[in-house]
Amino acid sequence: MNSISNIDSLESIILRNGERQFTALSAGSGPLVLLLHGFPDGPCSFRHQLTALAAAGYRAIAPTMRGYEPSSQGSLEGYHAADMASDAVAWLDQLGADRAHLIGHDWGSTIATAAASMAPERWHSLSLLSVPHPGRFQQEGLRVPQQLKNSWYLFFFQLRGFADWWVKRKNYAFLEYLWRKWSPNWAGVTQELPDLKRRFQQAGVLKASLQYYRLALDTTSPQGKLSRELLNGEIRIPTLGLTGLNDGCIKAEAFRLCMKKEDFPAGLSVELIDDAGHFLQLEQPQAVNRALLAWLRENDGSAHPS
């Protein structure tokens, strides 16, 4: 039995993009909401949002992101942000949805930003949890002294081979360290660890997840150039930014600095969640759900530029 409560009430479905298959958690019926998870994580981290969205009349789906299971793996060159953005658009087509709301957390926020830039006409709204506008973060967020210190792992993950070994050693103790560092005041980390470690024990998952970080520095390949273009421009759909005041990964100060109204011409709202760290959707689900539902309702069915 899964160690995480209330996941058994969620339906498991299969999403596809070409030959890649993605298991996903699904709940409810109505307007579609896609929830994209980050690192080191999985779709069950959105379980509180899935049930709340379903109760509010939405069809909420949290896919397992590319590479986080063997069925969605492939070439190690296929983990650019643009690649994962194309997954999200393909899922809309498979599900028969002209448009959907898009929610991302951590790396899921970066991918959601790329998807919003790639096909703005396909999304009603965008919600970014814990990670701000990616282009601004590279340009300005890392200039915040404490943030540069917090982001040391971005550079560590570039050490191919050694970083892989270090993360895997002692039954992925490093992943537990990150969770506790990033959500420093949260007692619930312990119950997340069994599911997290089972996911990373699957063949290829660790290498794929670290490849996200490694290809983020690619400035020469076509997909690398496209990814940078998607992540550095304006976001032309209404966007909500949510971050925890106690986030030990990306400081709330850096998050706010990187969410500039001029980058979001269709509208921007930023909210800080009290008593929450990096995994705010798990730490303070009621506050996060209230903010998300209010944003979705405000932007249901509104017209956006193509």
C-alpha positions as CSV (number, residue, x, y, z in Angstrom):
1,M,0.0,0.0,0.0
2,N,1.2,3.5,-0.8
3,S,2.5,5.3,2.3
4,I,0.9,8.5,1.2
5,S,-2.7,9.1,2.3
6,N,-5.7,9.8,0.0
7,I,-3.9,8.8,-3.2
8,D,-6.0,5.7,-3.6
9,S,-9.0,7.9,-4.5
10,L,-7.3,9.1,-7.6
11,E,-7.6,7.5,-11.0
12,S,-4.4,6.4,-12.9
13,I,-4.4,7.1,-16.6
14,I,-1.8,7.0,-19.5
15,L,-0.8,10.0,-21.5
16,R,1.3,9.9,-24.6
17,N,3.6,12.0,-26.8
18,G,4.8,9.9,-29.7
19,E,6.2,6.7,-28.3
20,R,6.7,8.0,-24.8
21,Q,4.1,7.0,-22.3
22,F,3.4,8.9,-19.0
23,T,1.4,7.7,-16.1
24,A,-0.8,10.4,-14.6
25,L,-3.1,10.9,-11.6
26,S,-6.5,12.2,-12.5
27,A,-9.6,13.4,-10.6
28,G,-12.9,15.0,-11.4
29,S,-14.6,16.2,-14.5
30,G,-15.0,19.6,-16.1
31,P,-12.5,22.2,-17.4
32,L,-9.0,20.7,-17.6
33,V,-6.1,21.6,-15.3
34,L,-2.7,20.2,-15.8
35,L,-0.3,20.1,-12.8
36,L,3.4,19.6,-13.6
37,H,5.7,18.4,-10.8
38,G,9.4,19.2,-10.2
39,F,12.6,17.8,-8.8
40,P,13.0,15.5,-6.8
41,D,9.3,14.8,-6.9
42,G,6.4,13.1,-8.5
43,P,2.7,13.6,-9.3
44,C,1.5,12.6,-5.9
45,S,2.9,15.8,-4.5
46,F,-0.2,17.4,-6.0
47,R,-2.7,15.0,-4.4
48,H,-4.2,17.8,-2.2
49,Q,-4.7,20.0,-5.2
50,L,-6.1,17.2,-7.4
51,T,-8.9,16.4,-4.9
52,A,-9.7,20.1,-4.2
53,L,-9.8,20.9,-7.9
54,A,-12.1,17.9,-8.6
55,A,-14.4,19.0,-5.8
56,A,-14.6,22.5,-7.3
57,G,-15.7,21.1,-10.7
58,Y,-12.4,20.7,-12.6
59,R,-10.8,17.8,-14.3
60,A,-7.3,17.8,-12.7
61,I,-4.5,15.7,-14.1
62,A,-0.9,15.4,-12.7
63,P,1.4,13.6,-15.1
64,T,4.7,11.9,-14.3
65,M,7.1,14.2,-16.0
66,R,9.4,13.0,-18.8
67,G,12.1,10.7,-17.6
68,Y,10.6,10.1,-14.1
69,E,9.6,6.5,-15.2
70,P,11.1,4.2,-17.8
71,S,8.2,4.4,-20.2
72,S,8.8,8.1,-20.9
73,Q,12.6,7.9,-21.2
74,G,14.6,8.1,-24.4
75,S,17.6,9.9,-25.7
76,L,19.5,11.9,-23.1
77,E,19.3,14.9,-25.5
78,G,15.5,14.9,-25.1
79,Y,15.3,16.8,-21.8
80,H,15.3,20.4,-22.8
81,A,12.5,22.6,-21.5
82,A,11.1,22.8,-25.0
83,D,10.9,19.0,-25.2
84,M,8.8,18.8,-22.0
85,A,6.7,21.8,-23.1
86,S,5.8,19.8,-26.2
87,D,4.7,17.0,-24.0
88,A,2.2,19.3,-22.3
89,V,0.7,20.5,-25.6
90,A,0.5,16.9,-26.9
91,W,-1.4,15.9,-23.7
92,L,-4.0,18.6,-24.4
93,D,-4.5,17.2,-27.9
94,Q,-4.8,13.6,-26.6
95,L,-7.4,14.7,-24.0
96,G,-9.4,16.6,-26.6
97,A,-9.0,20.0,-24.8
98,D,-8.7,23.2,-26.8
99,R,-7.5,25.0,-23.6
100,A,-6.6,24.2,-20.1
101,H,-5.2,25.8,-16.9
102,L,-1.5,25.1,-16.3
103,I,0.1,24.8,-12.9
104,G,3.7,24.0,-12.3
105,H,5.9,23.5,-9.2
106,D,9.8,23.7,-9.2
107,W,11.0,22.3,-12.6
108,G,7.3,22.0,-13.5
109,S,7.1,25.8,-13.2
110,T,9.9,26.2,-15.8
111,I,8.3,23.7,-18.1
112,A,4.9,25.3,-17.7
113,T,6.5,28.7,-18.6
114,A,8.0,27.1,-21.7
115,A,4.6,25.6,-22.6
116,A,2.8,28.9,-22.1
117,S,5.3,30.6,-24.4
118,M,5.1,27.8,-27.0
119,A,1.3,27.8,-27.3
120,P,-0.3,30.7,-25.4
121,E,-3.6,30.1,-27.2
122,R,-3.9,26.7,-25.5
123,W,-4.0,28.0,-21.9
124,H,-6.5,29.9,-19.8
125,S,-4.0,30.7,-17.0
126,L,-0.6,29.8,-15.6
127,S,0.4,29.3,-12.0
128,L,4.0,29.1,-11.0
129,L,4.8,27.6,-7.6
130,S,8.2,28.1,-6.0
131,V,10.1,28.9,-9.2
132,P,9.6,32.4,-10.8
133,H,10.1,33.5,-14.4
134,P,13.1,31.4,-15.5
135,G,14.8,34.1,-17.6
136,R,14.6,36.7,-14.9
137,F,15.9,34.2,-12.3
138,Q,19.0,33.6,-14.4
139,Q,19.5,37.3,-15.0
140,E,18.7,38.7,-11.6
141,G,17.7,36.1,-9.1
142,L,21.2,34.6,-8.9
143,R,22.5,38.1,-8.1
144,V,20.9,37.9,-4.7
145,P,23.8,36.8,-2.5
146,Q,21.9,34.3,-0.3
147,Q,20.2,32.9,-3.5
148,L,23.5,32.2,-5.2
149,K,24.5,30.3,-2.1
150,N,21.2,28.4,-2.0
151,S,21.6,27.5,-5.7
152,W,24.9,25.6,-5.3
153,Y,23.3,22.3,-6.3
154,L,22.7,23.7,-9.8
155,F,26.5,23.7,-10.4
156,F,27.1,20.5,-8.4
157,F,24.7,18.6,-10.8
158,Q,27.0,19.5,-13.7
159,L,29.6,17.1,-12.3
160,R,28.6,14.1,-14.5
161,G,29.3,10.8,-12.9
162,F,30.3,12.1,-9.5
163,A,27.0,13.9,-8.8
164,D,25.0,10.9,-10.0
165,W,27.0,8.7,-7.5
166,W,26.6,11.1,-4.7
167,V,22.9,11.5,-5.1
168,K,22.4,7.8,-5.2
169,R,24.6,6.8,-2.3
170,K,23.1,5.7,1.1
171,N,19.7,5.1,-0.5
172,Y,19.3,8.6,-2.0
173,A,20.1,10.3,1.3
174,F,21.0,13.5,-0.7
175,L,17.4,13.8,-1.9
176,E,16.1,13.6,1.7
177,Y,18.7,16.3,2.6
178,L,17.3,18.6,-0.2
179,W,13.7,18.1,0.9
180,R,14.6,19.0,4.5
181,K,16.8,21.9,3.5
182,W,14.2,23.3,1.1
183,S,11.2,22.9,3.5
184,P,13.1,23.5,6.8
185,N,10.1,23.7,9.2
186,W,7.9,21.0,7.8
187,A,7.5,17.8,9.8
188,G,5.7,16.0,6.9
189,V,8.9,15.3,4.9
190,T,9.3,11.8,6.4
191,Q,6.1,10.4,4.9
192,E,7.1,11.6,1.4
193,L,10.4,9.8,1.4
194,P,9.4,6.1,0.7
195,D,7.5,7.1,-2.5
196,L,10.3,9.5,-3.5
197,K,13.0,6.9,-3.1
198,R,11.0,4.2,-4.9
199,R,10.6,6.5,-7.9
200,F,14.3,7.2,-8.1
201,Q,15.2,3.5,-7.7
202,Q,13.6,2.9,-11.2
203,A,16.0,2.5,-14.0
204,G,17.2,5.7,-15.6
205,V,15.2,8.1,-13.4
206,L,18.2,9.7,-11.7
207,K,20.1,10.2,-14.9
208,A,17.1,11.7,-16.6
209,S,16.2,14.1,-13.8
210,L,19.8,15.4,-13.6
211,Q,19.8,15.9,-17.4
212,Y,17.1,18.6,-16.9
213,Y,19.8,20.6,-15.1
214,R,22.6,19.8,-17.5
215,L,20.7,20.7,-20.7
216,A,19.5,23.9,-19.1
217,L,23.0,25.2,-19.9
218,D,22.9,24.2,-23.6
219,T,23.1,27.3,-25.8
220,T,24.1,25.7,-29.1
221,S,21.7,23.0,-30.1
222,P,18.4,23.9,-31.8
223,Q,16.4,22.7,-28.8
224,G,18.7,24.5,-26.4
225,K,18.2,27.7,-28.4
226,L,14.5,27.2,-28.6
227,S,14.2,26.6,-24.8
228,R,16.1,29.8,-24.0
229,E,13.8,31.7,-26.3
230,L,10.7,30.3,-24.7
231,L,12.0,30.9,-21.2
232,N,13.3,34.5,-21.7
233,G,10.3,36.2,-23.3
234,E,7.0,37.6,-22.2
235,I,4.3,35.3,-20.8
236,R,1.1,36.2,-22.6
237,I,-1.4,34.5,-20.4
238,P,-2.6,35.6,-16.9
239,T,0.0,34.3,-14.4
240,L,-0.1,33.6,-10.6
241,G,3.1,33.3,-8.6
242,L,3.0,31.4,-5.3
243,T,6.0,30.9,-3.0
244,G,6.6,30.0,0.6
245,L,8.0,32.5,2.9
246,N,10.4,29.9,4.3
247,D,11.6,28.5,1.0
248,G,15.1,27.2,1.4
249,C,15.6,26.6,-2.3
250,I,14.6,29.9,-3.9
251,K,14.3,32.7,-1.4
252,A,11.0,34.6,-1.3
253,E,13.0,37.8,-1.9
254,A,14.4,36.3,-5.1
255,F,11.1,35.0,-6.3
256,R,9.4,38.4,-5.9
257,L,12.3,40.1,-7.6
258,C,12.0,37.9,-10.7
259,M,8.2,38.3,-11.1
260,K,8.0,41.6,-12.9
261,K,4.7,42.9,-14.3
262,E,6.3,44.0,-17.6
263,D,7.0,40.3,-18.3
264,F,3.4,39.4,-17.9
265,P,1.3,41.7,-20.1
266,A,-1.9,39.6,-19.7
267,G,-1.7,40.1,-15.9
268,L,0.3,39.0,-12.9
269,S,-0.5,38.3,-9.2
270,V,2.1,37.2,-6.7
271,E,1.3,35.8,-3.2
272,L,3.5,34.6,-0.4
273,I,2.3,31.7,1.6
274,D,3.0,31.9,5.4
275,D,4.6,29.0,7.2
276,A,5.6,27.2,4.0
277,G,8.8,26.2,2.4
278,H,9.6,25.0,-1.1
279,F,6.9,22.2,-1.2
280,L,4.2,24.7,-0.3
281,Q,1.4,22.6,-2.0
282,L,2.1,19.9,0.6
283,E,2.9,22.1,3.6
284,Q,0.0,24.5,3.3
285,P,-2.5,22.9,1.0
286,Q,-5.5,24.8,2.1
287,A,-3.9,28.2,1.5
288,V,-2.4,27.1,-1.8
289,N,-5.8,25.6,-2.9
290,R,-7.6,28.8,-2.1
291,A,-5.2,30.9,-4.1
292,L,-5.3,28.5,-7.1
293,L,-9.0,28.1,-7.2
294,A,-9.5,31.9,-7.0
295,W,-7.1,32.4,-9.9
296,L,-8.7,29.7,-12.0
297,R,-12.2,31.0,-11.5
298,E,-11.0,34.5,-12.3
299,N,-9.5,33.3,-15.6
300,D,-12.0,30.6,-16.7
301,G,-12.9,31.1,-20.4
302,S,-11.3,34.5,-20.9
303,A,-9.8,35.3,-24.2
304,H,-6.0,35.5,-24.6
305,P,-3.8,36.6,-27.5
306,S,-2.5,33.9,-29.8
